[in-house]
Amino acid sequence: MKIDEQYMRRALSLARNGLFHASPNPMVGAVIVAPDGRIIGEGWHRRCGDAHAEVNAVQSVADADRPLLRQSTIYVTLEPCAHWGRTGPCAQLIIDEGIPNVVVGATDPFSKVNGKGISMMRDAGIKVKVGVLENECRSLNCKFFTAHTLGRPFITLKWARSADGWLDCRREPDEPAAEISTPVTRALVHRLRATHDAILVGSGTIVLDRPHLNVRHWAGRNPRPVILDRRKRFFSLDYISLADPIVFTDDNTLEEKMKFLYSRGITSVLVEGGSKMLHSFIEAGLWDVMREEIAEGLVLGDEGSAPAPSPGTATLLESVKIDGNIINIYSQNSLVDVKNL
């Protein structure tokens, strides 16, 4: 088992390279090991729609080593797929290449896979071992596993507050917001945006801030804007358009809205406000991670507006000081490991 863990850790390391581009697909890494213990192929899923980790690993094998495939072991962090999507089934690729041994980190929870890839390979006579570093492999893709297990996106609530618990100062729409985040922590917020499929705010935030809701201070994809707009204000605004927004104007519950987003292929949502919105998600128990930033040196007093949420009894995973501000990470999802957020 120690040897299996060694190669699986390498596969996990490769999988993390897909952090900013693989979603809504999972991050997956694959390592092909010859009988003498030499790694002859490696790959990871680089981008949604592109080749999967297993394909890239097989393609990386040198011509001189290709005859060794029929004696080798492939280590994959997640069960090879068994269905046709944007690419062909990886389980069939492994069968066609004659790789006799497969070590899988975790079973894929996606309904079109979920054990089918493992069964396909075993039916073809391949020896398949499942569950090597399973917890690490599941945690790596906590968003993916949560979405396909619960049928709703992984939900991160994010806010920044003053030392005395306010999200903002009293102001008019054309006045600037309170400076709570620093340039460094603001960049980290944009990193957080780049790791989520969608970003959600209420129409009140749109009216007050005219936010861009994109990634500007980090390299990565823009999340898809989602606006909750029961008062139907969004489309009447003289405001820079957001890229392909999803706008909810109905009175359906938050749970129903989240299930709709999941049905549209969105596996993770970053909720950025405002205050009522954040409180609503907390009251509904609809969250997996909370990210709270506190500016210890900022007291708004009577000028404060919009009370910050309280994490309550949520489990504190990490508390760090960055550029003078405190960032607390809370979770109620057992799959979450802060290093994978």
Secondary structure, DSSP 8 states (H G I E B T S, - for coil): -HHHHHHHHHHHHHHGGGTTTSTTS---EEEEE-TTS-EEEEEE--STTS--HHHHHHHTS-GGGGGGGGG-EEEEEE----S-SSS--HHHHHHHHT--EEEEEE---STTTTTHHHHHHHHTT-EEEE-TTHHHHHHHTHHHHHHHHHTS-EEEEEEEEETTSEEEES--TTS-----S-HHHHHHHHHHHHT-SEEEEEHHHHHHH----S--SSSS---EEEEE-TT--GGGS-----SS-EEE-S---HHHHHHHHHHTT--EEEEEE-HHHHHHHHHTT--SEEEEEEETT---GGGEEEE----TT-EEEEEEEETTEEEEEEE--TT--GGG-
